[in-house]
Amino acid sequence: MPLTIGIGASLDFICGTQTRAPRWVQQIGMEWSWRLLTNPKRLFKRYAKDFYYLLLLARQQRRLMVVAPPRPGGAPAEQSNAAPGSSVPATPAAGDLPAFDPAPPAAESGPPPAYHLLKWSGEVTRGTIDGLARAPDPQAPVLIDLSEVSFIDSSGVGLLAKLARESRAARQGFGLIQPAPPVVRIIEAMHLAKQFPAFADPAQALCAFSPSPESSSSHAAT
């Protein structure tokens, strides 16, 4: 079949062989328990298997997401490589990093930074992501130093995915700098390692983002 659609219990409800739970049971997300109580012979084995795997996955998630103790002298999330008094990172001195030519900005905006280096530290959770450093514009590669992150939850990973998507939409590079072990474990468990390339330092990242000599020659010829 070129297309298949799973309908679940919809056919049972339409035919009247399975009654819907009361509205209040539906609203609290417990309709599965109503179905189990009204049809235990059919659903008990299936639900028992589901609960077994749910407990295994919950145990695995708990091991992965144990909060490490804070490091002495740890500072809140901050943005580094910025000029004093400015949220825009300063352009590195010539020769410090490999040449990288981002897309040209509008004429009135001035030269763009060579890259944005953001530094996050401590716990990256739903309650702290609003205070994390963000790139002021997508017209330069975005690098996030996660070497001092002790814990990251799904909200933090979601923010990383959002920043990566914005950078790629602007045709700019995106990468993580020295992600701490808790970050690596969570990203690998979510099978997102390919979405968040990791680098030892900004120089290595910019080398990876720079176009190859072949593509540069082709671009110059056109």
ZAMARGU-4260 file (C-alpha; in steps of 0.2 Angstrom, whole numbers, plus 5000, padded with zeros to 4 digits):
<rodrens>
0) 5000/5000/5000 | 5007/5017/4996 | 4998/5025/5011 | 4992/5017/5027 | 4983/5026/5042
5) 4981/5019/5059 | 4964/5023/5066 | 4966/5015/5083 | 4950/5013/5092 | 4940/5025/5081
10) 4931/5011/5072 | 4926/5003/5089 | 4919/5020/5094 | 4910/5022/5077 | 4902/5005/5078
15) 4897/5006/5096 | 4907/4992/5102 | 4917/5003/5114 | 4909/5018/5123 | 4918/5034/5126
20) 4923/5039/5144 | 4914/5053/5153 | 4919/5070/5148 | 4928/5074/5164 | 4938/5058/5162
25) 4943/5063/5145 | 4948/5080/5151 | 4960/5073/5164 | 4969/5062/5151 | 4963/5046/5159
30) 4952/5038/5145 | 4964/5024/5143 | 4960/5018/5161 | 4941/5019/5156 | 4945/5008/5141
35) 4955/4996/5152 | 4941/4994/5164 | 4927/4992/5151 | 4938/4980/5141 | 4951/4971/5152
40) 4952/4955/5143 | 4957/4963/5127 | 4968/4977/5134 | 4976/4971/5150 | 4991/4962/5141
45) 4994/4977/5129 | 4994/4990/5143 | 5004/4979/5155 | 5018/4978/5141 | 5017/4997/5138
50) 5018/5000/5157 | 5034/4989/5158 | 5043/4998/5144 | 5037/5015/5151 | 5045/5011/5168
55) 5061/5005/5159 | 5062/5021/5149 | 5058/5032/5164 | 5072/5024/5174 | 5084/5027/5159
60) 5079/5045/5158 | 5081/5047/5177 | 5099/5041/5175 | 5103/5052/5161 | 5096/5068/5169
65) 5103/5067/5186 | 5108/5085/5190 | 5127/5086/5193 | 5133/5097/5209 | 5137/5115/5203
70) 5155/5119/5201 | 5164/5130/5213 | 5163/5148/5207 | 5150/5144/5193 | 5142/5159/5185
75) 5125/5161/5177 | 5123/5159/5159 | 5132/5173/5149 | 5137/5178/5132 | 5156/5179/5129
80) 5167/5186/5116 | 5157/5202/5116 | 5163/5220/5116 | 5162/5229/5133 | 5144/5237/5135
85) 5138/5228/5119 | 5127/5212/5117 | 5135/5210/5100 | 5151/5199/5100 | 5167/5208/5095
90) 5175/5202/5079 | 5191/5192/5083 | 5208/5200/5078 | 5214/5196/5061 | 5224/5179/5061
95) 5215/5172/5077 | 5203/5162/5067 | 5202/5155/5049 | 5194/5167/5037 | 5175/5166/5036
100) 5165/5177/5025 | 5147/5177/5031 | 5132/5184/5020 | 5134/5203/5018 | 5122/5213/5029
105) 5112/5228/5024 | 5122/5243/5020 | 5117/5253/5036 | 5121/5239/5048 | 5140/5239/5047
110) 5151/5224/5046 | 5144/5208/5054 | 5154/5199/5068 | 5164/5184/5062 | 5154/5173/5073
115) 5143/5173/5089 | 5150/5164/5104 | 5137/5161/5118 | 5141/5153/5134 | 5128/5144/5145
120) 5132/5136/5162 | 5123/5128/5176 | 5106/5120/5174 | 5097/5123/5157 | 5079/5120/5161
125) 5062/5127/5157 | 5064/5139/5171 | 5081/5146/5166 | 5080/5146/5147 | 5073/5164/5146
130) 5089/5171/5154 | 5101/5162/5142 | 5111/5171/5130 | 5105/5172/5112 | 5113/5178/5096
135) 5107/5195/5092 | 5105/5191/5073 | 5107/5176/5062 | 5120/5184/5050 | 5135/5175/5057
140) 5138/5157/5063 | 5132/5153/5081 | 5143/5143/5093 | 5137/5139/5110 | 5149/5134/5124
145) 5141/5121/5135 | 5157/5115/5144 | 5150/5121/5161 | 5132/5115/5159 | 5128/5103/5173
150) 5110/5098/5167 | 5099/5101/5152 | 5081/5095/5150 | 5070/5094/5135 | 5066/5112/5135
155) 5085/5116/5134 | 5087/5104/5119 | 5072/5112/5111 | 5080/5129/5112 | 5096/5122/5104
160) 5085/5115/5090 | 5077/5131/5087 | 5093/5141/5087 | 5100/5128/5075 | 5085/5129/5063
165) 5086/5148/5063 | 5105/5147/5059 | 5103/5135/5045 | 5088/5145/5038 | 5100/5160/5037
170) 5113/5149/5029 | 5125/5151/5043 | 5134/5138/5054 | 5129/5131/5070 | 5138/5121/5083
175) 5142/5116/5101 | 5158/5120/5109 | 5165/5107/5121 | 5147/5100/5127 | 5148/5093/5145
180) 5145/5075/5147 | 5127/5077/5154 | 5123/5087/5138 | 5131/5073/5127 | 5121/5060/5135
185) 5104/5068/5133 | 5108/5073/5115 | 5113/5055/5111 | 5098/5047/5120 | 5087/5058/5109
190) 5096/5053/5093 | 5100/5072/5089 | 5119/5071/5088 | 5119/5074/5069 | 5108/5090/5072
195) 5121/5097/5085 | 5139/5096/5078 | 5151/5097/5092 | 5169/5105/5091 | 5184/5108/5103
200) 5185/5126/5100 | 5178/5140/5088 | 5193/5139/5076 | 5189/5120/5073 | 5170/5125/5070
205) 5174/5139/5058 | 5185/5128/5048 | 5171/5115/5047 | 5159/5129/5041 | 5171/5137/5028
210) 5168/5132/5010 | 5180/5120/5002 | 5192/5127/4990 | 5183/5118/4976 | 5166/5127/4980
215) 5175/5144/4982 | 5183/5142/4965 | 5167/5138/4957 | 5158/5153/4966 | 5172/5165/4960
220) 5170/5159/4942 | 5152/5162/4942
</rodrens>
